[in-house]
């Protein structure tokens, strides 16, 4: 049998979760701060309630602008909050908060030798 490829689960296999409580807190703080510059007036605590199940909600439909699922989730949340945020700003927010989250994710030290 010829092997053409191998699939690995990324999170929890190749990447190790760090302090996810801190990751969530940092992600939420960064997200709240960024949206505050776009008119968000909710407290961080109230905003956190709106972010409940952010990743568990139904996937927003594709858009002609080529936005990722993550970007569309941000856009949907903004619309729910009555915020009008341009696509370019949504992409910047997505990159910023994803990078904030990723600071708490580490490469498994056994990953390189295995691969």
Buried (B, 14 or more C-beta within 10 A) or exposed (E): EEEEEEEEEEEEEBBBEEEEEEBBBBBBBBBBEBBEEBEBEBEBEEBBEBBEEBEEEEEBEEEEEEBBEBBBBBBBBBEEBEBEBEEEBBBEBBEBBEEBBEEBBEEEEEBEEEE
